Amino acid sequence: MTVYLGIFLAVVILLQMAIGHLIRELGFSFPISIALMCLPLGIGVFLLQIVYYEQYYPDWEVALGAKLRLKYMYLLTFFEFVAVYICFFVF
């Protein structure tokens, strides 16, 4: 069980690093991207969506690059939940 927990933590850390990189590519400052990266399982992405995008773009008329990066973040969050399921319920 300890090995699976270690694998789970490594997967979550790598996926969170990828999400932090995508947040940085969206144009946010380094401290904000690090702070949002430290919130696992989509909490940081949810806060980014609620606090920034819902306030400044109520009709979601953002650039295509930003939409794609947000979709990549949602996919990475989905993979984090898949890792939770596999590590805690399959093994």
Secondary structure in CASP SS format (residue, H / E / C, confidence):
PFRMAT SS
TARGET T0000
AUTHOR 0000-0000-0000
METHOD secondary structure of the structure
MODEL  1
M C 1.00
T H 1.00
V H 1.00
Y H 1.00
L H 1.00
G H 1.00
I H 1.00
F H 1.00
L H 1.00
A H 1.00
V H 1.00
V H 1.00
I H 1.00
L H 1.00
L H 1.00
Q H 1.00
M H 1.00
A H 1.00
I H 1.00
G H 1.00
H H 1.00
L H 1.00
I H 1.00
R H 1.00
E H 1.00
L C 1.00
G C 1.00
F C 1.00
S C 1.00
F H 1.00
P H 1.00
I H 1.00
S H 1.00
I H 1.00
A H 1.00
L H 1.00
M H 1.00
C C 1.00
L C 1.00
P C 1.00
L C 1.00
G C 1.00
I H 1.00
G H 1.00
V H 1.00
F H 1.00
L H 1.00
L H 1.00
Q H 1.00
I H 1.00
V H 1.00
Y H 1.00
Y H 1.00
E H 1.00
Q H 1.00
Y H 1.00
Y C 1.00
P C 1.00
D C 1.00
W C 1.00
E C 1.00
V C 1.00
A C 1.00
L H 1.00
G H 1.00
A H 1.00
K H 1.00
L H 1.00
R H 1.00
L H 1.00
K H 1.00
Y H 1.00
M H 1.00
Y H 1.00
L H 1.00
L H 1.00
T H 1.00
F H 1.00
F H 1.00
E H 1.00
F H 1.00
V H 1.00
A H 1.00
V H 1.00
Y H 1.00
I H 1.00
C H 1.00
F H 1.00
F H 1.00
V H 1.00
F C 1.00
END
